[in-house]
Amino acid sequence: MSKTILITGASTGIGKTTAIYFAEKGWNVSATMRTPEKGKDLLNYPNLKIFTLDVLNETSIKQAIDDTISAFGNIDVLFNNAGYALVGAFEAMSQEQIKKQFDTNVFGVMNVTKAILPHYRTKKNGMIINTTSMGGLITFPLYSVYHSTKWALEGFMESLQFELKQFNIKVKNIEPGAIKTEFENALDFVSTKDYDKYTRQAHKNMLDIYKAAPTSEIVAQKVWQAVNDNSYRLRYAVGGRGPLLLFMRWLLPLSWFTKMVSSQVEKGIK
Ligand SMILES: NC(=O)c1ccc[n+]([C@@H]2O[C@H](COP(=O)([O-])OP(=O)(O)OC[C@H]3O[C@@H](n4cnc5c(N)ncnc54)[C@H](OP(=O)(O)O)[C@@H]3O)[C@@H](O)[C@H]2O)c1
């Protein structure tokens, strides 16, 4: 019997590419998104269904999980992928923007995870994969709040894996470096006059990194590897300079690493 993956944020980018990748490998795919019209071109795959899921809406989460189980009989893998980045000067960010960033990237993941656990516990089997980020273990300027959501996810999942092992539930984090998707177009960028000189240049330097970024296909391949390697391994770095940067962070004293990041991302700022 074919296995089933439920993906959040499957309308574009990593989620969409992973949906296609798994559908082409013969899996049943529940491609969930908040605006189903965006997924029309995915409907060419007979083993793929689109369901409405906004990670900020608990009713839609429960409904999408129920609909997926009705359609395919079972869920084997939950891919918590939906997310976006609030970027810029922290002082300029409104409480509402900060809250929405945490609601989407952290509480959204917690809500979908909580909603799937009864299903996994009952059948004593399942997997939760998350798109965290290399930015869940290292940091760059202007992404303070985004980083704090991804660091939260890393800690949450690292701890959660212990209690879920007794039910044969695996937890895995995919940690991409810069990847070419709609991510950079969806950035919520904020600044103010006092920060402008710094934020504009650092933001430009960060976006320059995206110019050489690989496409989301390599992330889909990494998700495939993580799903199929039959291990309880937690972390999978992938993409661009991500794996190298994580290695350097592990190797170097933090002050050296910070200098290295600064020399790239704060280039041109006096
Ligand atoms: N691209 C990178 O360089 C990179 C690097 C590291 C980690 N990541 C992470 O990878 C994940 C996917 O991002 P991406 O690069 O593929 O960017 P993307 O192309 O912008 O995709 C983001 C997806 O998240 C969805 N989304 C946003 N808010 C949502 C909500 N409230 N409920 C449901 N879906 C929501 C978007 O849906 P709509 O179409 O409705 O907006 C879209 O489908 C994110 O968690 C991101 O933090 C990306």
The ligand as an SDF file (V2000), in Angstrom:
LIG
                    3D

 48 52  0  0  0  0  0  0  0  0999 V2000
   14.1310   29.5630    1.1650 N   0  0  0  0  0  0  0  0  0  0  0  0
   15.0690   29.5810    2.0910 C   0  0  0  0  0  0  0  0  0  0  0  0
   16.1660   30.1240    1.8910 O   0  0  0  0  0  0  0  0  0  0  0  0
   14.8260   28.8900    3.4160 C   0  0  0  0  0  0  0  0  0  0  0  0
   15.9350   28.5890    4.2100 C   0  0  0  0  0  0  0  0  0  0  0  0
   15.7270   27.9570    5.4270 C   0  0  0  0  0  0  0  0  0  0  0  0
   14.4560   27.6350    5.8420 C   0  0  0  0  0  0  0  0  0  0  0  0
   13.3910   27.9440    5.0560 N   0  0  0  0  0  0  0  0  0  0  0  0
   12.0550   27.5690    5.5310 C   0  0  0  0  0  0  0  0  0  0  0  0
   11.4370   26.7630    4.5490 O   0  0  0  0  0  0  0  0  0  0  0  0
   10.0230   26.8140    4.7220 C   0  0  0  0  0  0  0  0  0  0  0  0
    9.3690   26.9680    3.3560 C   0  0  0  0  0  0  0  0  0  0  0  0
    9.7560   28.1960    2.8070 O   0  0  0  0  0  0  0  0  0  0  0  0
   10.0970   28.3930    1.2620 P   0  0  0  0  0  0  0  0  0  0  0  0
   11.5160   28.7630    1.1520 O   0  0  0  0  0  0  0  0  0  0  0  0
    9.5710   27.2890    0.4630 O   0  0  0  0  0  0  0  0  0  0  0  0
    9.2780   29.7630    0.9900 O   0  0  0  0  0  0  0  0  0  0  0  0
    7.9110   30.0320    0.2040 P   0  0  0  0  0  0  0  0  0  0  0  0
    8.0750   29.6570   -1.2220 O   0  0  0  0  0  0  0  0  0  0  0  0
    7.5770   31.4510    0.5340 O   0  0  0  0  0  0  0  0  0  0  0  0
    6.8660   29.0460    0.8820 O   0  0  0  0  0  0  0  0  0  0  0  0
    6.3080   29.3050    2.1370 C   0  0  0  0  0  0  0  0  0  0  0  0
    5.0310   28.5420    2.2490 C   0  0  0  0  0  0  0  0  0  0  0  0
    4.4880   28.7380    3.5680 O   0  0  0  0  0  0  0  0  0  0  0  0
    3.1250   29.0550    3.4160 C   0  0  0  0  0  0  0  0  0  0  0  0
    2.5590   29.7450    4.5560 N   0  0  0  0  0  0  0  0  0  0  0  0
    2.9050   30.9430    5.1010 C   0  0  0  0  0  0  0  0  0  0  0  0
    2.0900   31.2220    6.1370 N   0  0  0  0  0  0  0  0  0  0  0  0
    1.2160   30.1920    6.2350 C   0  0  0  0  0  0  0  0  0  0  0  0
    0.1250   29.8900    7.0860 C   0  0  0  0  0  0  0  0  0  0  0  0
   -0.2810   30.7340    8.0530 N   0  0  0  0  0  0  0  0  0  0  0  0
   -0.5380   28.7070    6.9220 N   0  0  0  0  0  0  0  0  0  0  0  0
   -0.1800   27.8490    5.9370 C   0  0  0  0  0  0  0  0  0  0  0  0
    0.8130   28.0960    5.0870 N   0  0  0  0  0  0  0  0  0  0  0  0
    1.5090   29.2540    5.2340 C   0  0  0  0  0  0  0  0  0  0  0  0
    3.0410   29.8630    2.1290 C   0  0  0  0  0  0  0  0  0  0  0  0
    1.7060   29.9060    1.6800 O   0  0  0  0  0  0  0  0  0  0  0  0
    1.0760   31.0900    0.7830 P   0  0  0  0  0  0  0  0  0  0  0  0
    1.3840   30.7200   -0.6490 O   0  0  0  0  0  0  0  0  0  0  0  0
   -0.3620   31.0520    1.1200 O   0  0  0  0  0  0  0  0  0  0  0  0
    1.7510   32.3710    1.2010 O   0  0  0  0  0  0  0  0  0  0  0  0
    3.9550   29.0140    1.2580 C   0  0  0  0  0  0  0  0  0  0  0  0
    3.2680   27.8900    0.7790 O   0  0  0  0  0  0  0  0  0  0  0  0
    9.7450   27.9440    5.6980 C   0  0  0  0  0  0  0  0  0  0  0  0
    9.4640   27.3940    6.9710 O   0  0  0  0  0  0  0  0  0  0  0  0
   11.0740   28.6960    5.7430 C   0  0  0  0  0  0  0  0  0  0  0  0
   11.2710   29.3390    6.9870 O   0  0  0  0  0  0  0  0  0  0  0  0
   13.5430   28.5670    3.8400 C   0  0  0  0  0  0  0  0  0  0  0  0
  1  2  1  0
  2  3  2  0
  2  4  1  0
  4  5  1  0
  4 48  2  0
  5  6  2  0
  6  7  1  0
  7  8  2  0
  8  9  1  0
  8 48  1  0
  9 10  1  0
  9 46  1  0
 10 11  1  0
 11 12  1  0
 11 44  1  0
 12 13  1  0
 13 14  1  0
 14 15  2  0
 14 16  1  0
 14 17  1  0
 17 18  1  0
 18 19  2  0
 18 20  1  0
 18 21  1  0
 21 22  1  0
 22 23  1  0
 23 24  1  0
 23 42  1  0
 24 25  1  0
 25 26  1  0
 25 36  1  0
 26 27  1  0
 26 35  1  0
 27 28  2  0
 28 29  1  0
 29 30  1  0
 29 35  2  0
 30 31  1  0
 30 32  2  0
 32 33  1  0
 33 34  2  0
 34 35  1  0
 36 37  1  0
 36 42  1  0
 37 38  1  0
 38 39  2  0
 38 40  1  0
 38 41  1  0
 42 43  1  0
 44 45  1  0
 44 46  1  0
 46 47  1  0
M  CHG  2   8   1  16  -1
M  END
$$$$
